[in-house]
């Protein structure tokens, strides 16, 4: 199984989530890592050391980032991108694969931030 990331819009009347996956265009997609990455990458000590609270929470739950937490998610992904060489070396990850998944997350955040009642799901 894989972790996926996608933007959504929360319907203000029904509170239902409406996926905006169709707005993601190549080269981006919905991949955010393998299921095992919940613990080995996103829940790793190095991400906790970087204070990536939202991303680290993937080790125990899915993320639904809206409002202020959407900006927090963006900030955390950008911080990980700034540190991804160190992280990939420590966790023995493929640099290009890791970066690709982080950029998928940023693209989902970008779309969500352009959308009224937008959010990002990761799980």
N, C-alpha and C positions, 0 to 999 in steps of 0.2 A: 504494500500500500504506500501511497505517497501523501505528503502534506500538500495541500493546495492553498492558494491565496487568490482572492478575487474581491473586486469592489462590489458594493451593493447600495441600494437605496432603501431606506426604511419608510414604508407607507405610513404617513401620519394618521390616517384613519383606522387602518386595521392592525398597525404595528408589524405587518408582515414584511419580510425581507425580499426585495426584488433584485436578483442578481444582475450585475452589469457586465458580466463576463464577455459579452459580445463587443464591448468597447475596447477590449484589450487587443491590440494589433501587433503583428510580427515586428520585431523579433521577440516580443514578450509573450509569455503564456502564464498558466496558472500554477506552475511547479514551484514548490517552496522547500523541497527536500524529501527524503524518505521518512517513513514513520519513525524509524529508529533515531532520526535527527532530533526528535522531541527532547530526548535526554542527552544524546551524545554531542549535539551541537548547541541547540537553543537553550538547553538546561545545563550547559557545561559551566564549570567554575570560571572560565575566562569571561564568558558573557555576564555572569553574575558580578564579577570583579569590575566590569565596565558599567555596572548599574543598569543593565538592559532588563528592567523588570517585566515589561510586557513580553518581550521575546522569550525570556526565561520561563515565563508562566506557561509556555507551550508544553513544558515537561509534564504538566498536570491537567491542562485544560485547553480548549480552543480559544482563540482570540476573536472578539467582536469589538473592533476599535471604531468609536464614533466620537464626535465632538473633540474635547481636549485630548482624549486618548489617541485620536487619529494623528494629531501633530506629534504626540509623544512617540508613537510607532514610527513615524517618519524620522524623527530625531535619532531613535535607536538604530534604525536601519542605516542611516547615514554614518553614525558612529562606528558601526560594525564594518561598513565599507572602508572607512578611514583606517581601520585596524585589521582589515581582512588578511593581509600578508602574515602578520603575527598569528592571527587566529588559525589560518589554514596550516601553518607550520606546526603549531601546538597540537591541533586536532587531527593532523595528517589528512587534510581534505584537498581535493583537486581545486586549485585556485579558480579556474574558469567556471567550473560547475557551481561553486559557492557564490561567486560574483553574479552569475546569471540568475540564480534564485533570489539574491538580494535585490537585483534590478527589477525582477518581476514584482517583488513587494513594493518597491518605490513606485512602479507604474500603477499598481492597484491603488496606492495612496493618492497619487496624482489625480486619477479619475474620480476617486471618492471625494476629494477636496473640491472638485469642480461641480459636484452634484449636491443639490439641496437634500438634507437628511442622509448624506452619504456616509458610508462606513467601509471597513475592510474586514473580511473574514479570513482567518488562517486556521486550518485544522485538517 
